[in-house]
Amino acid sequence: MMVPPDIEAFEERAAIAEFDGGLTRAEAEDVAARDQGFISAQYYWQWLADYVVNKGYPR
């Protein structure tokens, strides 16, 4: 079973990459997603959405 990604770490990494690294938000999110083993932010967000819908993630 795969554990949900660390959303706080994702957001922090993306913010650092965007502001300190001079990347666009989309580029920064791709960096943050790759840090957690995803190929892009699109796959990160899709995995998270599927997890919430299919596993009944607590509100």
QUIDAKA-V189010 format. One record per pair of residues at least 12 apart in sequence whose C-alpha atoms are under 7 Angstrom apart, sorted by the first residue. I is the first residue (numbers start at 1). GAP is how many residues later the second one is. If there is no record, write none. Layout:
BEGIN
i=[I/I]
gap=[GAP/GAP]
END
This chain:
BEGIN
i=[4/5/10/10/13/14/14/14/14/29]
gap=[44/31/22/23/19/14/15/17/18/12]
END
